[in-house]
Amino acid sequence: MGLTAEELKSAIDALIAIEPRFGAVIGRVGYPEPRIRERGYSTLLRTIIGQQVSVKAAASIWNKLEAGLGDLTQPETILASNEDTLRSFGLSRQKQSYALSLARLVADGELDLASLPEDDEEAIARMTQVKGIGRWSAEIYLLFAEGRPDIWPAGDLAVQIEVGRILGLPERPSERKVRDLAEPWRPHRGAAAVLTWHHYNTETI
């Protein structure tokens, strides 16, 4: 599971001690709520289904799949289906390929989500074997489903925008620049990411 509220607050307080400008963020928008997702196959399947569609559309597709196929927590459910059936529930050809790739790797034991490597980069490399799971999706999973404290999705647009705003930069920093800027924030970069999203999604006066 992801970082608890207590763990997140503690990490943010440690972050503020390193970079006081994060303290001003808390003054403006308060502490963020924890983002916790279930660990395992079904969370990654939801990630694939949710790509490039609205939250409402993703929920509709998931509900149709669940009603039509049954238990989506087991990869065998997807593997027992076929392209026409998956399409009828709203999965594009591309997402069918992604869902089947994930299901096969998990069912064959090539991707064991219960024992991913402890090293974050190794875990990301293992997960990105799945078609449709890129670095960002793997990072989000490790942060929200496993609660890894130092995950830093520097390629995320909102993270880049808010790091620029919080640090008072004249323009949005590049992914490489955001990675460099965050080096002193280790091992609390996951909390920094959650805080930047919170700031991005909160209207301030």
C-alpha positions as CSV (number, residue, x, y, z in Angstrom):
1,M,0.0,0.0,0.0
2,G,1.0,3.6,-0.4
3,L,2.4,6.0,2.1
4,T,0.1,6.5,5.1
5,A,-1.0,9.9,6.2
6,E,1.4,9.8,9.1
7,E,4.3,8.7,6.9
8,L,3.5,11.3,4.3
9,K,3.3,14.1,6.8
10,S,6.6,13.0,8.4
11,A,8.3,12.9,5.0
12,I,7.0,16.3,4.0
13,D,8.2,17.8,7.3
14,A,11.7,16.4,6.6
15,L,11.4,17.8,3.1
16,I,10.6,21.3,4.4
17,A,13.8,21.1,6.6
18,I,15.8,20.5,3.4
19,E,13.9,23.0,1.1
20,P,11.9,25.6,3.1
21,R,9.9,26.7,0.1
22,F,7.9,23.6,0.5
23,G,6.7,25.0,3.8
24,A,5.1,27.9,1.9
25,V,3.1,25.2,-0.1
26,I,1.7,23.8,3.2
27,G,0.8,27.3,4.3
28,R,-1.2,27.7,1.0
29,V,-2.9,24.4,0.5
30,G,-2.2,22.3,3.6
31,Y,-1.0,18.7,3.8
32,P,-2.1,16.4,1.0
33,E,-4.3,13.3,1.6
34,P,-2.4,10.0,1.1
35,R,-2.9,8.3,-2.2
36,I,-3.1,4.6,-1.7
37,R,-3.8,1.9,-4.2
38,E,-4.1,-1.9,-3.9
39,R,-0.9,-3.8,-4.6
40,G,-1.0,-6.3,-7.4
41,Y,-2.2,-7.3,-10.9
42,S,-5.6,-5.6,-10.9
43,T,-4.1,-2.1,-10.1
44,L,-1.8,-2.4,-13.1
45,L,-4.8,-3.6,-15.3
46,R,-6.7,-0.6,-14.1
47,T,-3.8,1.6,-15.1
48,I,-3.8,0.2,-18.6
49,I,-7.6,0.6,-19.0
50,G,-7.4,4.2,-17.7
51,Q,-4.8,5.4,-20.2
52,Q,-5.9,8.3,-22.3
53,V,-9.5,8.2,-21.2
54,S,-11.4,10.0,-18.5
55,V,-11.8,8.6,-15.0
56,K,-15.6,8.1,-15.8
57,A,-14.9,6.3,-19.0
58,A,-12.3,4.0,-17.4
59,A,-14.7,3.1,-14.6
60,S,-17.4,2.3,-17.2
61,I,-15.1,0.0,-19.1
62,W,-13.9,-1.7,-15.9
63,N,-17.5,-2.3,-14.7
64,K,-18.4,-3.8,-18.1
65,L,-15.4,-6.1,-18.1
66,E,-16.1,-7.2,-14.5
67,A,-19.8,-7.8,-15.3
68,G,-19.0,-9.7,-18.5
69,L,-15.9,-11.7,-17.5
70,G,-15.9,-12.0,-13.8
71,D,-13.0,-11.8,-11.4
72,L,-10.5,-9.2,-12.8
73,T,-8.0,-9.8,-9.9
74,Q,-6.8,-13.0,-11.7
75,P,-4.9,-12.8,-15.1
76,E,-6.6,-16.0,-16.3
77,T,-9.9,-14.1,-16.6
78,I,-8.5,-11.9,-19.4
79,L,-6.5,-14.8,-20.9
80,A,-9.7,-16.8,-21.2
81,S,-11.4,-14.1,-23.3
82,N,-10.8,-13.0,-26.9
83,E,-10.3,-9.9,-28.9
84,D,-13.9,-9.5,-30.0
85,T,-15.2,-9.9,-26.5
86,L,-12.7,-7.4,-25.1
87,R,-13.6,-4.9,-27.8
88,S,-17.3,-5.3,-27.0
89,F,-16.5,-4.0,-23.5
90,G,-14.7,-0.9,-24.8
91,L,-11.1,-2.0,-25.0
92,S,-9.3,-0.7,-28.1
93,R,-7.1,-3.0,-30.1
94,Q,-4.0,-1.4,-28.5
95,K,-5.3,-1.8,-25.0
96,Q,-6.3,-5.4,-25.7
97,S,-2.7,-6.1,-26.5
98,Y,-1.5,-4.3,-23.4
99,A,-4.0,-6.2,-21.1
100,L,-3.0,-9.5,-22.6
101,S,0.7,-8.8,-22.3
102,L,0.2,-8.0,-18.6
103,A,-1.9,-11.1,-18.0
104,R,0.5,-13.4,-19.7
105,L,3.6,-12.1,-17.8
106,V,1.8,-12.4,-14.5
107,A,0.2,-15.8,-15.2
108,D,3.6,-17.2,-16.4
109,G,5.3,-15.9,-13.3
110,E,7.7,-13.7,-15.3
111,L,6.3,-10.6,-13.5
112,D,5.8,-11.3,-9.7
113,L,4.2,-8.2,-8.3
114,A,4.5,-9.7,-4.8
115,S,8.3,-9.7,-4.9
116,L,9.5,-6.9,-7.2
117,P,13.2,-6.0,-6.8
118,E,14.0,-3.7,-3.8
119,D,16.0,-1.4,-6.0
120,D,13.6,1.1,-7.6
121,E,15.2,1.2,-11.0
122,E,15.3,-2.6,-11.2
123,A,11.6,-2.7,-10.2
124,I,10.8,-0.2,-12.9
125,A,12.7,-2.2,-15.5
126,R,10.9,-5.3,-14.5
127,M,7.5,-3.7,-14.8
128,T,8.2,-2.0,-18.1
129,Q,8.5,-5.4,-19.8
130,V,4.7,-5.2,-20.0
131,K,3.4,-3.6,-23.2
132,G,1.7,-0.3,-22.3
133,I,3.5,0.1,-18.9
134,G,6.0,2.9,-19.3
135,R,8.3,4.5,-16.8
136,W,5.6,6.9,-15.5
137,S,3.0,4.1,-14.9
138,A,5.6,2.0,-13.1
139,E,6.6,4.9,-10.9
140,I,3.0,5.7,-10.0
141,Y,2.5,2.0,-9.1
142,L,5.6,1.9,-6.9
143,L,4.6,5.1,-5.1
144,F,0.9,4.5,-4.5
145,A,0.7,0.7,-4.3
146,E,4.0,-0.1,-2.6
147,G,4.6,3.1,-0.8
148,R,8.2,3.4,-1.9
149,P,9.3,6.8,-0.4
150,D,11.9,8.0,-2.9
151,I,10.0,7.5,-6.3
152,W,10.4,10.7,-8.4
153,P,8.3,10.8,-11.6
154,A,10.2,13.7,-13.1
155,G,8.7,13.2,-16.5
156,D,5.2,14.1,-15.1
157,L,4.0,17.4,-16.6
158,A,2.3,18.6,-13.4
159,V,5.4,17.8,-11.3
160,Q,7.5,19.9,-13.7
161,I,5.1,22.8,-13.6
162,E,4.8,22.8,-9.8
163,V,8.5,22.4,-9.2
164,G,9.1,25.5,-11.3
165,R,6.4,27.4,-9.5
166,I,7.4,26.4,-6.0
167,L,11.1,27.2,-6.6
168,G,10.3,30.4,-8.5
169,L,11.9,29.4,-11.7
170,P,11.3,31.6,-14.8
171,E,10.0,28.7,-16.9
172,R,9.0,25.1,-16.6
173,P,12.1,23.0,-16.0
174,S,12.9,20.0,-18.2
175,E,12.7,16.4,-16.9
176,R,16.5,16.3,-16.5
177,K,16.5,19.6,-14.6
178,V,13.7,18.4,-12.3
179,R,15.7,15.3,-11.6
180,D,18.8,17.4,-10.8
181,L,16.8,19.8,-8.6
182,A,15.4,16.9,-6.6
183,E,18.7,15.2,-5.7
184,P,19.0,17.0,-2.3
185,W,15.4,15.9,-1.5
186,R,16.3,12.2,-1.2
187,P,14.9,10.0,0.3
188,H,11.7,12.0,0.4
189,R,11.1,12.6,-3.3
190,G,7.9,10.5,-3.3
191,A,6.4,13.0,-0.7
192,A,7.6,15.8,-2.9
193,A,5.7,14.4,-5.9
194,V,2.5,14.0,-3.9
195,L,2.8,17.6,-2.6
196,T,3.4,19.0,-6.1
197,W,0.2,17.2,-7.4
198,H,-1.7,18.5,-4.4
199,H,-0.5,22.1,-5.1
200,Y,-1.3,21.7,-8.9
201,N,-4.9,20.5,-8.2
202,T,-5.7,23.0,-5.5
203,E,-6.9,26.5,-6.4
204,T,-5.2,29.2,-4.3
205,I,-5.9,32.9,-3.9
